[in-house]
Amino acid sequence: MSPIRTLAGVSLRRMLRGRALWVAAIVAVMPIGFAAVTASQRELGVADPSDVFGFVQLMLAVLPALLVASPIGEDIEDRAITYLWSRPIPRWSMLVGTLLAAVPVVWVLAIASWCLASLAGGNAPTLESCIALVLGGLALAIVAGAIATLAPRFGMALTIVYMLFFDLPLGVMPAAIHNVSVTEHGRTFADLKGIAETTPAGAALGIAVIAGVWAAIGLWRISRLEA
Amino acid sequence: MSEASASARPPGNLVNVDRCSKWYGQVLGISDVSWKLAGGIVGLLGPNGAGKSTLIKLIAGLLRPSRGTLEVFGATPFHSPEVRRRIGYAPEHEKMWDELTAHELVTVMAELAGAANPRTAAEAALAQVGMTSAMHRRVRGFSKGMRQRTKLATAIAHDPDLLLLDEPLTGVDPLARIEIVEWIRALAAAGKTVIVSSHVLYEIEALTSEIIVIHRGQVLAEGNVYEIRKLIDRHPHRIRVECDRPRVLAAALAEAPHVSRIELSDRGLLIETRDPDRCYDLLAEITLAKELTIDSLASPDNNLGAVFEYLTSERRA
């Protein structure tokens, strides 16, 4: 655990000193504004929670890209990893260490954004919806990490593209293909207009399977990378 | 090399490269390299793109050979964390975690390398390379020389047995260069094995007499630098002169026994000599006597590329 803890500490320190965290925080504020505007335009002054949740999920396209894909991609592209690979540490510890630092930040931003947006929209966030964001945030951070190992130079951009043009659109398809979407499983788990005919446990399992596949891709790729 | 350093060195080969090749897709890194290293300081000499960094990265365990075997301390560095624990590597590139201070960076690297007390080790390493006063500054604001020193500190902080220094003198000011050379020599005297790469012959000569000449991914020559110099010196030294009356100069030089060939052109002449010192003296004499105006005087052989081309042609012959 020692190298992972060390690398997580470094990732967190770099994040706190960089600009990505500030950009992520600004992105996290956007659903609150969306919820407030939506609520003000309705007769009852209450926003549809599924719309607000959908906007928070949209935000999840950006947070892992900024906080996970970007630093991993940069480290590989700039060859900063040569310092790490020459150390007696397992290569996957770089990936896991970055996730360990970034995922809690993604969670805090996503849940805070969702809770504040819910309140701004005149709703109370449910526990299930918060857990769905926790599961979704973890899974999408793993996806972002794996994409960054596959295409370091374009890790951040490709993660956003994956979310906007793959995960989100497939998630609303009225066919079994929506099972490959983290956001759709998240909606089902949170009981907010999910279309998948499954239980919350099934949705959680679906998220775990998607995260597992991407984790395997990322770990395989990082074990093969040469600096 | 001193007796002290020789006695401190462990027996047997530390590095054993056997018919090792590395390709990056279609691009050749090194080709069929075989080499053994027992200890001391060894200089890898070659022009940019020769394969020096590839060989160093293979030894550091950053790359896997495409063909052949490579062992360090009796194991494959790519697969053996225990071997990598005993290696200190300072890469050629400057990019590192710029958001950290030098102290944080070296501490993290020492920690990852398994140093018992990383903070103390980092402070000692930074002091060794003369970075104590700047160690709490962020790397982002460092000059090239300061980055080099910080890189060297990351390489030595965990007290490795084998140091791999890729172009450590690049971008370093003359004073720091002397300090770093002295420091590398002191490490070797303390029993460390050091592999240092450079594309500048005099940099390597200042560090060690044991060199390997690499060009186009292949080892061209290996051994004592003086032997390699002798090999180089067998090749006639060339001097290119640009002056106002090249024909007059050529006529005066033609009688000198040490001048083997003169090639005339509109702007000047190319002289080949087996005794460069005498030839330079003669040139000065003729210039004064004939009142010539010399526009430029250069030796293409001072360009390392010319030496490598020569060694390549020797090999082919």
Interface residues (C-beta under 8 A of the other chain):
Chain A: S2 P3 T6 L7 G9 V10 R13 R14 R17 G18 D78 R79 A80 T82 Y83 L84 W85 S86 R87 P88 I89 P90 E226 A227
Chain B: K57 A60 G61 L62 L63 R64 P81 E82 R84 R85 I87 Y89 P91 H93 K95 M96 W97 E99 L100 E104 V108 M109 E111 L112 A113 G114 T154
